[in-house]
Amino acid sequence: MQNTDKTGKKKVQSIDEGVFVEINGIPQWLTFRGRDRGNPALLMLSGAGAAFSRMAPFFAPWEQDFTLVQWDQPGAGATQAKNGDEATGPLTLDRIIADSIAVAEFACRHLQAKKIAVLGISGGSIIGLKAIKQRPELFSAYVGTGQGVNWLRQEQLGYAIVLEQARARGDQSAIAELEMIGAPPYKNVADDAIKSKYCGALTPTEQAYLAALDPTIMAAVRNPPAGANWIAPELPSADPRATAMAAYEKLREEIFGFDAYQLGLAFDVPIFFFQGDCDAYTTTSEVEAYAVKIQAPQKFFVTIRGGGHSAFFLRDVFLAMFTTHVRPVIASTT
C-alpha cells in the first residue's frame, strides 16, 4: 500500500468496511471504521451476546483519532444471525477468548498495524484481560470499563448498594423485588435480570447525556440507512435482548466464577481503567483495589463522575480520557 503522496507527505485514508471473516471455523462479522486507517487501532469487546457494531453512528466521534474495530462475537449480532446455534457450536469463555485473539491478529494484518489496543466493556473486560495475558505482544494497551474483577463479589456488593439506595429513597417496589431474590448468587437468569435492572440501570448523568444527543444519531442506530457498511446485509432480524440473554445464559456460570486475581498480578501491556463512580454492577471499589495491586508497564485508574456500569455512554468524556491518557501510549505502536 502506498502511504505517502508525491511530496512524501503521509496520505490520510479513511476506512468504512464491514466483512465476514473466517475465525476459527465460522464466518464472523467485523467492521472497521475511522477517518484515517493509520490511526491507532482499537478493538471493542462487549459482554456476552451484545453486538456494538450496529452502534457505529454513536461512536462516530471516536473515529477521528482511532480506527474502531467492532466484532460480533459468536452468539451475538450478525455472527449469530449468519451461523445460528448449530454452526456456532458450544459457547465457552475460552472459545471466545481464542476467537478474540484471532480477530486481533486479523485486524492487525488488515490494517497493517503492529499492535492493537483493546477496550473491554463489562463481560468483555473478562475476555480482554485474559487475551492480553495470553498474547501480550499483540496488544498495545488494555482499557477496561465496567471491569470484572471478582464477579461474584462485585455482584454481592452491588446488590447491597442498590438495596440500600432503594431503602433510602423509600422505593417500596424496588425493595420488595430485591428482598424477594436476596443476595447473589442466583440459580436462574430471571433473578439475575431483576438485580441487573437496578445494578445496571443508567445513571441520571447517563440518561441526561443520551437525552441531549442529536436525535438523528440514535435514529441511525435504530434504523440504519440503506447500504450502511456496518450492517451485514440480507440476514434475518432477531430480538437483540433475547439473543444476548441466550448467550449470557450459556456463559453465566463461567462469568460468575471469574476472578482476575487468578490471572496473576503481572501484565506486560499498559492497563487503564475508566470506571463509572456510580457503577453498582461491577463495583468500582473492587476495580480500584485491583488496579493498585497489579503491575504493568503503565497503569492508570480514573473514575468518571456520574457514570455507572454504562459509563462509556458518556462518550465525549470517555473519548477525552482515551485521547489524553491512552492514545499517546499506543500511537508509537501503529
C-alpha positions as a Markdown table, in Angstrom:
| # | Residue | x | y | z |
|---|---|---|---|---|
| 1 | Met | 0.0 | 0.0 | 0.0 |
| 2 | Gln | 1.3 | 3.5 | -0.9 |
| 3 | Asn | 1.2 | 5.5 | 2.3 |
| 4 | Thr | 2.6 | 8.8 | 1.0 |
| 5 | Asp | 1.8 | 11.2 | -1.8 |
| 6 | Lys | 4.2 | 12.6 | -4.4 |
| 7 | Thr | 5.5 | 15.2 | -1.9 |
| 8 | Gly | 6.3 | 12.5 | 0.7 |
| 9 | Lys | 3.5 | 13.5 | 3.0 |
| 10 | Lys | 1.5 | 10.8 | 4.6 |
| 11 | Lys | -1.8 | 10.1 | 3.0 |
| 12 | Val | -4.9 | 10.1 | 5.0 |
| 13 | Gln | -7.1 | 7.2 | 4.0 |
| 14 | Ser | -10.5 | 6.7 | 5.7 |
| 15 | Ile | -11.9 | 3.3 | 6.2 |
| 16 | Asp | -15.5 | 2.1 | 6.4 |
| 17 | Glu | -15.8 | -1.6 | 5.9 |
| 18 | Gly | -17.9 | -4.5 | 7.1 |
| 19 | Val | -17.0 | -8.1 | 6.3 |
| 20 | Phe | -17.5 | -11.6 | 7.4 |
| 21 | Val | -14.1 | -13.2 | 8.2 |
| 22 | Glu | -13.4 | -16.9 | 8.8 |
| 23 | Ile | -12.5 | -17.0 | 12.5 |
| 24 | Asn | -11.7 | -20.4 | 14.0 |
| 25 | Gly | -14.1 | -22.2 | 11.7 |
| 26 | Ile | -17.1 | -20.0 | 11.2 |
| 27 | Pro | -17.7 | -16.6 | 9.5 |
| 28 | Gln | -17.8 | -13.8 | 12.0 |
| 29 | Trp | -18.8 | -10.1 | 11.4 |
| 30 | Leu | -16.2 | -7.4 | 11.7 |
| 31 | Thr | -16.4 | -3.7 | 11.0 |
| 32 | Phe | -13.5 | -1.2 | 10.5 |
| 33 | Arg | -14.3 | 2.5 | 10.7 |
| 34 | Gly | -12.1 | 5.6 | 11.0 |
| 35 | Arg | -11.1 | 8.9 | 9.5 |
| 36 | Asp | -7.5 | 7.6 | 8.9 |
| 37 | Arg | -6.7 | 3.9 | 8.8 |
| 38 | Gly | -3.2 | 4.9 | 10.0 |
| 39 | Asn | -4.6 | 5.9 | 13.4 |
| 40 | Pro | -4.2 | 3.6 | 16.3 |
| 41 | Ala | -6.5 | 0.6 | 16.1 |
| 42 | Leu | -9.0 | -0.1 | 18.9 |
| 43 | Leu | -10.8 | -3.4 | 19.2 |
| 44 | Met | -14.0 | -3.0 | 21.3 |
| 45 | Leu | -15.1 | -6.1 | 23.2 |
| 46 | Ser | -18.6 | -6.2 | 24.6 |
| 47 | Gly | -20.3 | -8.7 | 27.0 |
| 48 | Ala | -21.9 | -12.0 | 26.2 |
| 49 | Gly | -24.4 | -11.7 | 23.3 |
| 50 | Ala | -24.0 | -8.0 | 22.9 |
| 51 | Ala | -23.1 | -6.6 | 19.4 |
| 52 | Phe | -22.0 | -3.0 | 19.3 |
| 53 | Ser | -21.3 | -2.9 | 15.5 |
| 54 | Arg | -24.8 | -1.5 | 15.0 |
| 55 | Met | -23.9 | 1.5 | 17.2 |
| 56 | Ala | -21.4 | 2.9 | 14.7 |
| 57 | Pro | -23.2 | 6.3 | 14.5 |
| 58 | Phe | -23.0 | 6.7 | 18.3 |
| 59 | Phe | -19.2 | 6.0 | 18.3 |
| 60 | Ala | -18.5 | 8.2 | 15.2 |
| 61 | Pro | -16.6 | 10.9 | 17.2 |
| 62 | Trp | -14.1 | 8.3 | 18.3 |
| 63 | Glu | -13.3 | 7.6 | 14.7 |
| 64 | Gln | -11.4 | 10.9 | 14.4 |
| 65 | Asp | -8.5 | 9.6 | 16.5 |
| 66 | Phe | -8.9 | 5.8 | 16.4 |
| 67 | Thr | -9.7 | 3.1 | 13.8 |
| 68 | Leu | -12.5 | 1.3 | 15.5 |
| 69 | Val | -12.8 | -2.5 | 15.1 |
| 70 | Gln | -16.1 | -3.9 | 16.1 |
| 71 | Trp | -16.7 | -7.7 | 16.4 |
| 72 | Asp | -20.0 | -9.5 | 16.7 |
| 73 | Gln | -18.9 | -12.4 | 18.9 |
| 74 | Pro | -20.3 | -16.0 | 18.5 |
| 75 | Gly | -23.8 | -15.8 | 19.9 |
| 76 | Ala | -24.2 | -12.1 | 19.1 |
| 77 | Gly | -25.4 | -9.9 | 16.3 |
| 78 | Ala | -24.7 | -10.7 | 12.7 |
| 79 | Thr | -22.4 | -13.6 | 13.6 |
| 80 | Gln | -25.2 | -15.3 | 15.4 |
| 81 | Ala | -27.7 | -14.5 | 12.6 |
| 82 | Lys | -25.3 | -15.9 | 10.0 |
| 83 | Asn | -24.5 | -19.1 | 11.7 |
| 84 | Gly | -27.3 | -20.0 | 14.2 |
| 85 | Asp | -26.7 | -22.2 | 17.2 |
| 86 | Glu | -25.8 | -25.4 | 15.4 |
| 87 | Ala | -23.0 | -23.9 | 13.3 |
| 88 | Thr | -21.8 | -21.7 | 16.1 |
| 89 | Gly | -21.3 | -24.6 | 18.4 |
| 90 | Pro | -20.7 | -24.5 | 22.2 |
| 91 | Leu | -20.1 | -21.1 | 23.8 |
| 92 | Thr | -17.3 | -21.0 | 26.4 |
| 93 | Leu | -15.2 | -18.2 | 27.6 |
| 94 | Asp | -12.0 | -20.0 | 26.4 |
| 95 | Arg | -13.5 | -20.3 | 22.9 |
| 96 | Ile | -14.5 | -16.6 | 22.8 |
| 97 | Ile | -11.1 | -15.5 | 24.1 |
| 98 | Ala | -9.4 | -17.6 | 21.4 |
| 99 | Asp | -11.6 | -16.0 | 18.8 |
| 100 | Ser | -10.9 | -12.5 | 20.1 |
| 101 | Ile | -7.1 | -13.2 | 19.7 |
| 102 | Ala | -7.7 | -14.4 | 16.1 |
| 103 | Val | -9.8 | -11.3 | 15.4 |
| 104 | Ala | -7.0 | -9.1 | 16.8 |
| 105 | Glu | -4.5 | -10.9 | 14.6 |
| 106 | Phe | -6.7 | -10.4 | 11.5 |
| 107 | Ala | -7.3 | -6.7 | 12.3 |
| 108 | Cys | -3.5 | -6.1 | 12.6 |
| 109 | Arg | -2.9 | -7.7 | 9.3 |
| 110 | His | -5.8 | -5.9 | 7.6 |
| 111 | Leu | -4.8 | -2.5 | 8.9 |
| 112 | Gln | -1.1 | -3.2 | 8.6 |
| 113 | Ala | -0.7 | -2.3 | 12.3 |
| 114 | Lys | 1.9 | -3.8 | 14.6 |
| 115 | Lys | -0.4 | -4.0 | 17.6 |
| 116 | Ile | -4.0 | -3.2 | 18.5 |
| 117 | Ala | -5.5 | -1.7 | 21.7 |
| 118 | Val | -8.5 | -3.3 | 23.3 |
| 119 | Leu | -11.4 | -1.9 | 25.2 |
| 120 | Gly | -13.2 | -4.4 | 27.4 |
| 121 | Ile | -16.7 | -3.4 | 28.4 |
| 122 | Ser | -18.5 | -5.3 | 31.2 |
| 123 | Gly | -18.3 | -9.0 | 30.3 |
| 124 | Gly | -15.9 | -8.0 | 27.5 |
| 125 | Ser | -13.4 | -7.0 | 30.2 |
| 126 | Ile | -13.0 | -10.7 | 31.2 |
| 127 | Ile | -12.2 | -11.5 | 27.5 |
| 128 | Gly | -9.9 | -8.6 | 27.2 |
| 129 | Leu | -7.9 | -9.2 | 30.4 |
| 130 | Lys | -7.4 | -12.9 | 29.5 |
| 131 | Ala | -6.5 | -12.1 | 25.9 |
| 132 | Ile | -3.7 | -9.6 | 26.9 |
| 133 | Lys | -2.4 | -12.1 | 29.4 |
| 134 | Gln | -2.2 | -14.8 | 26.8 |
| 135 | Arg | -0.8 | -12.7 | 23.9 |
| 136 | Pro | 0.7 | -9.5 | 25.3 |
| 137 | Glu | 2.8 | -9.0 | 22.2 |
| 138 | Leu | -0.3 | -8.5 | 20.1 |
| 139 | Phe | -1.8 | -5.6 | 22.2 |
| 140 | Ser | -0.7 | -2.0 | 22.6 |
| 141 | Ala | -2.9 | -1.3 | 25.6 |
| 142 | Tyr | -5.8 | -2.6 | 27.6 |
| 143 | Val | -8.7 | -0.4 | 28.7 |
| 144 | Gly | -11.4 | -1.7 | 31.0 |
| 145 | Thr | -14.7 | -0.2 | 31.9 |
| 146 | Gly | -17.4 | -1.9 | 33.9 |
| 147 | Gln | -14.4 | -4.0 | 34.8 |
| 148 | Gly | -14.9 | -7.5 | 36.2 |
| 149 | Val | -12.5 | -8.4 | 39.0 |
| 150 | Asn | -14.2 | -10.9 | 41.2 |
| 151 | Trp | -17.5 | -11.1 | 39.5 |
| 152 | Leu | -19.5 | -12.8 | 42.3 |
| 153 | Arg | -18.1 | -10.4 | 45.0 |
| 154 | Gln | -18.9 | -7.4 | 42.8 |
| 155 | Glu | -22.5 | -8.8 | 42.3 |
| 156 | Gln | -22.9 | -9.2 | 46.0 |
| 157 | Leu | -21.6 | -5.7 | 46.8 |
| 158 | Gly | -23.7 | -4.2 | 44.0 |
| 159 | Tyr | -26.8 | -5.9 | 45.4 |
| 160 | Ala | -26.2 | -4.4 | 48.8 |
| 161 | Ile | -25.6 | -0.9 | 47.3 |
| 162 | Val | -28.9 | -0.8 | 45.3 |
| 163 | Leu | -30.9 | -2.3 | 48.2 |
| 164 | Glu | -29.6 | 0.4 | 50.5 |
| 165 | Gln | -30.4 | 3.1 | 47.9 |
| 166 | Ala | -33.9 | 1.8 | 47.5 |
| 167 | Arg | -34.5 | 1.9 | 51.2 |
| 168 | Ala | -33.0 | 5.4 | 51.4 |
| 169 | Arg | -35.5 | 6.7 | 48.8 |
| 170 | Gly | -38.4 | 4.7 | 50.1 |
| 171 | Asp | -38.9 | 2.8 | 46.9 |
| 172 | Gln | -41.1 | 0.0 | 48.1 |
| 173 | Ser | -41.4 | -1.7 | 44.7 |
| 174 | Ala | -37.6 | -2.0 | 44.4 |
| 175 | Ile | -37.2 | -3.1 | 48.0 |
| 176 | Ala | -39.8 | -5.8 | 47.5 |
| 177 | Glu | -38.2 | -7.1 | 44.3 |
| 178 | Leu | -34.7 | -7.1 | 45.7 |
| 179 | Glu | -35.6 | -8.6 | 49.0 |
| 180 | Met | -37.6 | -11.3 | 47.2 |
| 181 | Ile | -34.5 | -12.6 | 45.3 |
| 182 | Gly | -32.0 | -12.0 | 48.1 |
| 183 | Ala | -28.3 | -11.6 | 47.6 |
| 184 | Pro | -26.4 | -13.4 | 44.8 |
| 185 | Pro | -25.5 | -16.0 | 43.6 |
| 186 | Tyr | -28.8 | -16.9 | 41.9 |
| 187 | Lys | -29.9 | -20.2 | 40.4 |
| 188 | Asn | -31.6 | -18.7 | 37.4 |
| 189 | Val | -31.3 | -15.8 | 34.9 |
| 190 | Ala | -34.7 | -14.4 | 35.9 |
| 191 | Asp | -33.2 | -13.4 | 39.3 |
| 192 | Asp | -30.1 | -12.1 | 37.6 |
| 193 | Ala | -32.4 | -9.9 | 35.4 |
| 194 | Ile | -34.1 | -8.4 | 38.5 |
| 195 | Lys | -30.9 | -7.5 | 40.1 |
| 196 | Ser | -29.4 | -6.2 | 36.9 |
| 197 | Lys | -32.5 | -3.9 | 36.4 |
| 198 | Tyr | -31.2 | -1.9 | 39.4 |
| 199 | Cys | -27.5 | -2.5 | 39.4 |
| 200 | Gly | -27.1 | -1.9 | 35.6 |
| 201 | Ala | -29.6 | 1.0 | 35.4 |
| 202 | Leu | -28.4 | 4.1 | 33.6 |
| 203 | Thr | -27.5 | 6.8 | 36.0 |
| 204 | Pro | -29.2 | 10.2 | 35.9 |
| 205 | Thr | -26.0 | 11.6 | 34.2 |
| 206 | Glu | -26.1 | 8.9 | 31.5 |
| 207 | Gln | -29.8 | 9.4 | 30.9 |
| 208 | Ala | -29.3 | 13.2 | 30.6 |
| 209 | Tyr | -26.5 | 12.8 | 28.2 |
| 210 | Leu | -28.3 | 10.4 | 25.9 |
| 211 | Ala | -31.5 | 12.6 | 26.1 |
| 212 | Ala | -29.4 | 15.6 | 24.9 |
| 213 | Leu | -27.9 | 13.8 | 21.9 |
| 214 | Asp | -28.8 | 14.8 | 18.4 |
| 215 | Pro | -31.9 | 12.6 | 17.8 |
| 216 | Thr | -30.6 | 11.6 | 14.3 |
| 217 | Ile | -27.7 | 9.7 | 15.9 |
| 218 | Met | -29.9 | 7.2 | 17.8 |
| 219 | Ala | -32.3 | 7.1 | 14.9 |
| 220 | Ala | -29.5 | 5.9 | 12.7 |
| 221 | Val | -28.6 | 3.3 | 15.3 |
| 222 | Arg | -32.2 | 2.0 | 15.4 |
| 223 | Asn | -32.9 | 2.3 | 11.7 |
| 224 | Pro | -29.6 | 2.3 | 9.8 |
| 225 | Pro | -29.5 | 4.0 | 6.4 |
| 226 | Ala | -29.7 | 1.7 | 3.3 |
| 227 | Gly | -26.3 | 0.4 | 2.3 |
| 228 | Ala | -24.7 | 1.2 | 5.7 |
| 229 | Asn | -21.4 | -0.8 | 5.6 |
| 230 | Trp | -21.6 | -1.6 | 9.4 |
| 231 | Ile | -24.8 | -3.6 | 8.8 |
| 232 | Ala | -24.4 | -7.1 | 7.5 |
| 233 | Pro | -26.8 | -7.4 | 4.5 |
| 234 | Glu | -29.6 | -9.9 | 4.0 |
| 235 | Leu | -29.7 | -11.6 | 7.4 |
| 236 | Pro | -32.8 | -12.5 | 9.4 |
| 237 | Ser | -33.7 | -10.0 | 12.1 |
| 238 | Ala | -33.7 | -11.1 | 15.8 |
| 239 | Asp | -34.5 | -9.6 | 19.1 |
| 240 | Pro | -31.1 | -8.4 | 20.4 |
| 241 | Arg | -32.2 | -8.6 | 24.0 |
| 242 | Ala | -33.3 | -12.2 | 23.6 |
| 243 | Thr | -30.1 | -13.1 | 21.7 |
| 244 | Ala | -27.9 | -11.5 | 24.4 |
| 245 | Met | -29.8 | -13.3 | 27.2 |
| 246 | Ala | -29.4 | -16.7 | 25.4 |
| 247 | Ala | -25.6 | -16.2 | 25.1 |
| 248 | Tyr | -25.3 | -15.0 | 28.7 |
| 249 | Glu | -27.2 | -18.0 | 30.0 |
| 250 | Lys | -24.7 | -20.3 | 28.3 |
| 251 | Leu | -21.7 | -18.4 | 29.9 |
| 252 | Arg | -23.1 | -17.2 | 33.2 |
| 253 | Glu | -21.5 | -20.0 | 35.3 |
| 254 | Glu | -18.1 | -19.1 | 33.9 |
| 255 | Ile | -18.7 | -15.4 | 34.3 |
| 256 | Phe | -19.8 | -15.8 | 37.9 |
| 257 | Gly | -16.6 | -17.8 | 38.6 |
| 258 | Phe | -14.3 | -15.2 | 37.1 |
| 259 | Asp | -11.6 | -13.9 | 39.5 |
| 260 | Ala | -9.0 | -11.6 | 37.9 |
| 261 | Tyr | -6.5 | -12.3 | 40.7 |
| 262 | Gln | -6.2 | -15.9 | 39.4 |
| 263 | Leu | -4.5 | -14.5 | 36.3 |
| 264 | Gly | -1.6 | -13.2 | 38.4 |
| 265 | Leu | -0.8 | -9.6 | 39.1 |
| 266 | Ala | 1.9 | -9.0 | 36.5 |
| 267 | Phe | 1.0 | -7.9 | 33.0 |
| 268 | Asp | 3.2 | -6.9 | 30.0 |
| 269 | Val | 0.7 | -4.5 | 28.5 |
| 270 | Pro | -0.2 | -1.0 | 29.7 |
| 271 | Ile | -3.5 | -1.1 | 31.6 |
| 272 | Phe | -6.1 | 1.6 | 32.0 |
| 273 | Phe | -9.4 | 1.5 | 34.0 |
| 274 | Phe | -12.1 | 4.1 | 33.2 |
| 275 | Gln | -14.7 | 3.3 | 35.7 |
| 276 | Gly | -18.0 | 5.0 | 36.5 |
| 277 | Asp | -18.0 | 6.2 | 40.0 |
| 278 | Cys | -21.6 | 5.0 | 40.4 |
| 279 | Asp | -21.1 | 1.5 | 38.9 |
| 280 | Ala | -23.2 | -0.8 | 41.1 |
| 281 | Tyr | -22.8 | -3.8 | 38.8 |
| 282 | Thr | -19.0 | -4.2 | 38.6 |
| 283 | Thr | -18.5 | -2.2 | 41.8 |
| 284 | Thr | -15.8 | 0.4 | 41.4 |
| 285 | Ser | -14.2 | -0.1 | 44.8 |
| 286 | Glu | -13.1 | -3.6 | 43.7 |
| 287 | Val | -11.6 | -2.2 | 40.5 |
| 288 | Glu | -9.7 | 0.5 | 42.3 |
| 289 | Ala | -8.3 | -2.1 | 44.8 |
| 290 | Tyr | -7.3 | -4.3 | 41.9 |
| 291 | Ala | -5.6 | -1.5 | 40.0 |
| 292 | Val | -3.4 | -0.7 | 43.0 |
| 293 | Lys | -2.2 | -4.3 | 43.2 |
| 294 | Ile | -1.4 | -5.2 | 39.6 |
| 295 | Gln | 2.0 | -4.5 | 37.9 |
| 296 | Ala | 2.1 | -3.3 | 34.3 |
| 297 | Pro | 4.4 | -1.2 | 32.1 |
| 298 | Gln | 2.0 | 1.6 | 32.7 |
| 299 | Lys | -1.3 | 1.6 | 34.7 |
| 300 | Phe | -3.9 | 4.3 | 35.3 |
| 301 | Phe | -7.2 | 4.2 | 37.2 |
| 302 | Val | -9.7 | 7.0 | 37.0 |
| 303 | Thr | -13.4 | 7.4 | 37.8 |
| 304 | Ile | -16.0 | 9.0 | 35.5 |
| 305 | Arg | -18.2 | 11.3 | 37.5 |
| 306 | Gly | -21.9 | 10.3 | 37.3 |
| 307 | Gly | -21.0 | 7.2 | 35.3 |
| 308 | Gly | -22.5 | 3.8 | 36.1 |
| 309 | His | -22.0 | 0.4 | 34.5 |
| 310 | Ser | -22.5 | 2.0 | 31.1 |
| 311 | Ala | -20.1 | 4.9 | 31.6 |
| 312 | Phe | -18.9 | 4.5 | 28.0 |
| 313 | Phe | -22.2 | 6.1 | 27.0 |
| 314 | Leu | -20.7 | 9.4 | 28.3 |
| 315 | Arg | -18.9 | 9.2 | 25.0 |
| 316 | Asp | -17.3 | 12.7 | 25.0 |
| 317 | Val | -15.8 | 12.3 | 28.5 |
| 318 | Phe | -14.7 | 8.8 | 27.6 |
| 319 | Leu | -13.1 | 9.9 | 24.3 |
| 320 | Ala | -11.3 | 12.7 | 26.1 |
| 321 | Met | -9.8 | 10.2 | 28.5 |
| 322 | Phe | -8.8 | 8.0 | 25.7 |
| 323 | Thr | -7.2 | 10.8 | 23.8 |
| 324 | Thr | -5.3 | 12.2 | 26.8 |
| 325 | His | -4.2 | 9.0 | 28.5 |
| 326 | Val | -4.2 | 6.1 | 26.0 |
| 327 | Arg | -3.5 | 7.5 | 22.6 |
| 328 | Pro | 0.0 | 8.8 | 23.4 |
| 329 | Val | 0.9 | 5.3 | 24.7 |
| 330 | Ile | -0.4 | 3.4 | 21.7 |
| 331 | Ala | 0.4 | 5.8 | 18.9 |
| 332 | Ser | 4.0 | 4.7 | 18.7 |
| 333 | Thr | 3.0 | 1.1 | 18.1 |
| 334 | Thr | 0.9 | 1.5 | 14.9 |
